[in-house]
Amino acid sequence: MKFDQVIAPLGMDAFLSQYWEKTWLHLPGSNGRFSELLSWDDLGLLLENARLVPPHIRLSKDGQIVEQERYVSTLPGSGNAPRIDTGRLVALLGEGATLVLQGVEEIAPRVQALSSSFRDAFQCRNHVNLYASWQIEKGFDLHWDSHEVMVLQLHGRKSWQIHAPTLDY
């Protein structure tokens, strides 16, 4: 997948002149439009094998960070690195926590390819975070970002509230 496919049916010129750093844009698409980027099975394999530990992985619930001791453990003995306890992680997600993975472009090849396409289109670096939740509870309180954000819905559904900027630039 390439950047042009993400902003379709807009072209790059229209996107830059009308929306980029100016206003928000919602481009509805078919269900599963971006699901090829990372499947649930892919995510499971990443959680099992990528040796993710905070701050690259974290959980949030009701606007609060979940203590990492609740889903990260270290086997007894010297030299053992902390690892995600997937059973406890899944239990917390089932209770309404939201999973946040930072730097997904570093560990998921199809996401890396799209990230590279964004970098080429904008001639600047970018970072890809993944947010996943299984319940309707909110993971985060109302907040704002100091940088441009693009959201690609991979699976399921989510209600988003987008507010007009309160501060220029």
C-alpha positions as CSV (number, residue, x, y, z in Angstrom):
1,M,0.0,0.0,0.0
2,K,1.2,3.5,-0.9
3,F,0.4,7.0,0.4
4,D,-1.6,7.8,-2.7
5,Q,-3.9,4.9,-2.0
6,V,-4.5,6.2,1.6
7,I,-5.7,9.7,0.4
8,A,-7.6,8.5,-2.6
9,P,-9.8,9.8,-4.2
10,L,-7.8,13.0,-3.5
11,G,-4.5,13.5,-5.3
12,M,-1.4,14.8,-3.5
13,D,-1.7,18.4,-4.8
14,A,-5.3,18.7,-3.6
15,F,-4.5,17.1,-0.3
16,L,-1.6,19.5,0.4
17,S,-3.3,22.6,-0.8
18,Q,-6.7,22.0,0.9
19,Y,-6.0,19.9,4.0
20,W,-2.5,19.4,5.1
21,E,-1.8,21.6,8.2
22,K,-5.1,23.4,7.5
23,T,-8.1,21.3,8.6
24,W,-9.1,17.8,9.3
25,L,-10.3,15.4,6.6
26,H,-12.3,12.2,6.8
27,L,-12.1,9.9,3.9
28,P,-14.6,7.1,4.4
29,G,-13.8,3.8,2.8
30,S,-14.9,0.2,2.6
31,N,-14.8,-1.9,5.7
32,G,-11.4,-3.5,5.9
33,R,-9.8,-1.0,3.6
34,F,-6.5,-1.1,5.6
35,S,-6.8,-4.5,7.2
36,E,-4.0,-5.9,5.1
37,L,-1.5,-3.7,6.9
38,L,-1.6,-5.7,10.1
39,S,-3.9,-8.6,10.9
40,W,-4.9,-9.7,14.4
41,D,-2.7,-12.8,13.9
42,D,0.2,-10.5,12.9
43,L,-0.4,-8.5,16.1
44,G,-0.5,-11.7,18.2
45,L,2.9,-12.8,16.7
46,L,4.4,-9.4,17.4
47,L,3.3,-9.5,21.0
48,E,4.6,-13.1,21.4
49,N,8.0,-12.7,19.6
50,A,9.1,-9.0,19.3
51,R,10.4,-8.6,22.9
52,L,8.4,-5.5,23.3
53,V,8.7,-3.7,26.7
54,P,7.7,-0.3,27.9
55,P,7.9,2.4,26.6
56,H,7.4,0.7,23.2
57,I,4.3,-1.0,24.6
58,R,1.8,0.4,27.2
59,L,-1.7,0.1,28.3
60,S,-4.1,2.9,29.1
61,K,-7.6,2.7,30.7
62,D,-9.9,5.5,31.5
63,G,-7.2,8.1,30.8
64,Q,-4.7,6.5,33.1
65,I,-1.6,4.4,32.3
66,V,-1.8,0.8,33.5
67,E,1.2,-0.2,35.6
68,Q,3.5,-2.3,33.5
69,E,3.9,-4.8,36.4
70,R,0.4,-6.0,35.6
71,Y,1.4,-7.3,32.1
72,V,5.2,-7.5,32.0
73,S,7.2,-10.1,33.9
74,T,10.8,-11.4,34.1
75,L,11.6,-15.0,34.6
76,P,13.7,-15.8,37.7
77,G,17.4,-16.0,37.2
78,S,20.1,-13.6,36.1
79,G,20.1,-12.2,32.6
80,N,16.5,-12.8,31.8
81,A,14.9,-9.8,30.0
82,P,11.4,-8.6,30.8
83,R,8.7,-10.0,28.5
84,I,5.0,-9.4,27.9
85,D,2.8,-11.8,29.7
86,T,0.3,-12.2,26.9
87,G,-2.3,-13.9,29.2
88,R,-2.3,-11.0,31.6
89,L,-2.2,-8.5,28.7
90,V,-5.3,-10.1,27.0
91,A,-7.1,-10.1,30.4
92,L,-6.5,-6.4,30.8
93,L,-7.7,-5.7,27.3
94,G,-10.8,-7.7,28.0
95,E,-11.4,-5.4,31.0
96,G,-11.3,-2.4,28.8
97,A,-7.6,-1.3,28.5
98,T,-6.3,0.1,25.3
99,L,-3.0,-1.3,23.9
100,V,-0.5,1.2,22.5
101,L,2.4,0.0,20.4
102,Q,5.0,2.7,19.4
103,G,7.2,2.3,16.5
104,V,5.2,-0.4,14.7
105,E,6.9,0.5,11.4
106,E,10.1,-1.0,12.9
107,I,8.6,-4.5,13.4
108,A,5.8,-4.9,10.9
109,P,7.0,-5.1,7.2
110,R,3.7,-3.9,5.5
111,V,3.4,-1.0,7.9
112,Q,7.1,-0.2,7.3
113,A,6.5,-0.1,3.5
114,L,3.5,2.4,4.0
115,S,5.6,4.5,6.5
116,S,8.3,4.7,3.8
117,S,5.8,5.8,1.3
118,F,4.6,8.6,3.7
119,R,8.2,9.6,4.3
120,D,8.8,9.9,0.5
121,A,5.6,11.8,-0.1
122,F,6.3,14.4,2.7
123,Q,10.1,14.3,2.7
124,C,10.2,14.0,6.5
125,R,10.2,11.2,9.1
126,N,7.1,9.7,10.6
127,H,6.3,7.4,13.4
128,V,3.5,4.8,13.5
129,N,1.6,3.9,16.7
130,L,-0.9,1.2,16.9
131,Y,-3.9,1.5,19.3
132,A,-6.1,-1.5,19.9
133,S,-9.0,-2.1,22.3
134,W,-11.7,-4.7,22.6
135,Q,-14.2,-2.8,24.7
136,I,-16.1,0.5,24.5
137,E,-14.2,2.1,27.4
138,K,-12.1,5.0,26.4
139,G,-8.4,4.6,26.7
140,F,-7.5,8.3,26.7
141,D,-8.9,11.5,27.9
142,L,-9.6,14.4,25.5
143,H,-6.2,15.6,24.3
144,W,-4.5,17.4,21.4
145,D,-1.4,16.6,19.4
146,S,1.2,19.1,18.5
147,H,1.8,17.5,15.1
148,E,-0.2,16.2,12.2
149,V,-1.9,12.9,12.7
150,M,-3.3,10.4,10.3
151,V,-5.5,7.6,11.5
152,L,-6.1,4.5,9.5
153,Q,-8.8,2.2,10.9
154,L,-7.5,-1.4,10.4
155,H,-10.3,-3.4,12.0
156,G,-13.6,-3.0,13.8
157,R,-15.2,0.4,14.5
158,K,-14.4,3.4,16.6
159,S,-16.2,6.7,17.3
160,W,-13.9,9.7,16.9
161,Q,-14.6,13.2,18.1
162,I,-12.5,15.8,16.2
163,H,-12.6,19.4,17.4
164,A,-11.6,22.5,15.7
165,P,-8.1,23.8,16.5
166,T,-7.9,26.0,19.5
167,L,-4.4,27.3,18.7
168,D,-2.9,28.2,15.3
169,Y,0.4,26.7,14.3
